[in-house]
């Protein structure tokens, strides 16, 4: 599983509970996280979060050191970073940002994910934020209340740098998971939702 995030909390917010479920149901599955922007403090937060979510599942977290909010200005270097990802083991699934996300960093990474990974299943996650750009996802992963608790507890505990943001609350993350759970009639009441544009069977 290759997970791509612009910032140090994006993967955890967008698909944290899904990763908890996958790690539990598929022991030995390897997770590789690639985070493009974030200072040393936030990198430490993200490493702690990955350990908390994935436990003993094999995983790595790589930080590429770009400046937050300026990824479009470094398009060529970001493209080079994606080209370098091709030298890694080929992922079965790639989690990335939603292609229609209005945050400029998110959008650039989504575009280059599609440009780079043409034979993989690309799953685009959603991030609640000020732009109000939540869409109508078409791919749902039901999660247990315990999976969601682990995600929310990890976000609240591992990212103290974000706790001053008005939207960064457990209530926000639980509310979105509850809405997505309603939409897909999740047995436990909760789900994470994604956009999947192309599926090959």
Secondary structure as the mmCIF struct_conf table of DSSP 4:
data_model
#
loop_
_struct_conf.conf_type_id
_struct_conf.id
_struct_conf.beg_label_comp_id
_struct_conf.beg_label_asym_id
_struct_conf.beg_label_seq_id
_struct_conf.end_label_comp_id
_struct_conf.end_label_asym_id
_struct_conf.end_label_seq_id
STRN STRN1 UNK A 2 UNK A 5
BEND BEND1 UNK A 6 UNK A 7
TURN_TY1_P TURN_TY1_P1 UNK A 8 UNK A 9
HELX_RH_AL_P HELX_RH_AL_P1 UNK A 10 UNK A 25
BEND BEND2 UNK A 26 UNK A 26
TURN_TY1_P TURN_TY1_P2 UNK A 27 UNK A 28
STRN STRN2 UNK A 31 UNK A 37
HELX_RH_AL_P HELX_RH_AL_P2 UNK A 40 UNK A 54
TURN_TY1_P TURN_TY1_P3 UNK A 55 UNK A 56
BEND BEND3 UNK A 57 UNK A 57
STRN STRN3 UNK A 59 UNK A 66
HELX_LH_PP_P HELX_LH_PP_P1 UNK A 67 UNK A 67
TURN_TY1_P TURN_TY1_P4 UNK A 68 UNK A 69
HELX_RH_3T_P HELX_RH_3T_P1 UNK A 71 UNK A 74
HELX_RH_AL_P HELX_RH_AL_P3 UNK A 75 UNK A 85
TURN_TY1_P TURN_TY1_P5 UNK A 86 UNK A 87
BEND BEND4 UNK A 88 UNK A 88
HELX_LH_PP_P HELX_LH_PP_P2 UNK A 89 UNK A 91
BEND BEND5 UNK A 92 UNK A 92
STRN STRN4 UNK A 93 UNK A 97
TURN_TY1_P TURN_TY1_P6 UNK A 99 UNK A 100
BEND BEND6 UNK A 102 UNK A 103
HELX_RH_AL_P HELX_RH_AL_P4 UNK A 104 UNK A 116
BEND BEND7 UNK A 118 UNK A 120
STRN STRN5 UNK A 121 UNK A 125
TURN_TY1_P TURN_TY1_P7 UNK A 130 UNK A 131
STRN STRN6 UNK A 139 UNK A 143
HELX_RH_AL_P HELX_RH_AL_P5 UNK A 145 UNK A 158
HELX_RH_3T_P HELX_RH_3T_P2 UNK A 160 UNK A 162
TURN_TY1_P TURN_TY1_P8 UNK A 163 UNK A 164
BEND BEND8 UNK A 165 UNK A 165
TURN_TY1_P TURN_TY1_P9 UNK A 166 UNK A 167
BEND BEND9 UNK A 169 UNK A 169
HELX_RH_AL_P HELX_RH_AL_P6 UNK A 170 UNK A 183
TURN_TY1_P TURN_TY1_P10 UNK A 184 UNK A 185
TURN_TY1_P TURN_TY1_P11 UNK A 187 UNK A 188
BEND BEND10 UNK A 189 UNK A 189
STRN STRN7 UNK A 190 UNK A 195
#
